[in-house]
């Protein structure tokens, strides 16, 4: 549960996308998220991106 909370609180901030993705994937792994639906993982990732990058995805 604690690791899941870290995942949901994670924000990209000023990290580059490759660095942030590595952090995100590590915490995702620690949260035992292998059985989570992909849409949940994608949603969590998108919501943690900084606003500049997120706006480019929309």
C-alpha positions as CSV (number, residue, x, y, z in Angstrom):
1,X,0.0,0.0,0.0
2,X,2.8,2.4,0.9
3,X,4.5,1.8,-2.5
4,X,1.2,2.3,-4.3
5,X,0.8,5.7,-2.5
6,X,4.3,6.6,-3.7
7,X,3.3,5.8,-7.2
8,X,0.2,7.9,-7.1
9,X,2.1,10.8,-5.5
10,X,5.0,10.7,-8.0
11,X,5.4,13.7,-10.2
12,X,7.8,14.3,-13.1
13,X,8.7,17.8,-12.1
14,X,11.8,18.8,-13.9
15,X,13.1,15.3,-14.6
16,X,13.8,14.4,-18.2
17,X,11.3,11.9,-19.6
18,X,13.9,9.0,-19.6
19,X,14.8,9.6,-16.0
20,X,11.2,10.0,-14.9
21,X,10.2,6.8,-16.8
22,X,12.9,4.8,-15.0
23,X,11.7,6.1,-11.6
24,X,8.1,5.4,-12.5
25,X,8.8,1.8,-13.8
26,X,10.8,1.0,-10.6
27,X,8.0,2.1,-8.3
28,X,5.5,0.3,-10.5
29,X,7.6,-2.9,-10.1
30,X,7.9,-2.4,-6.3
31,X,4.1,-2.0,-6.1
32,X,3.6,-5.4,-7.6
33,X,1.6,-3.9,-10.4
34,X,2.2,-6.7,-12.9
35,X,-1.5,-7.8,-12.7
36,X,-3.0,-4.3,-12.8
37,X,-4.9,-3.4,-16.0
38,X,-2.8,-1.5,-18.5
39,X,-5.2,1.4,-18.5
40,X,-4.6,1.9,-14.8
41,X,-0.8,2.0,-15.3
42,X,-1.1,4.3,-18.3
43,X,-3.5,6.7,-16.5
44,X,-1.2,6.8,-13.5
45,X,1.8,7.6,-15.8
46,X,0.0,10.3,-17.7
47,X,-1.3,12.0,-14.5
48,X,2.2,12.1,-13.1
49,X,3.8,13.9,-16.1
50,X,4.5,17.6,-15.9
51,X,2.0,19.9,-17.5
52,X,4.2,20.8,-20.5
53,X,4.7,17.2,-21.5
54,X,1.1,16.2,-20.7
55,X,-0.3,18.9,-22.9
56,X,1.7,17.5,-25.9
57,X,0.0,14.2,-25.5
58,X,-3.5,15.5,-25.6
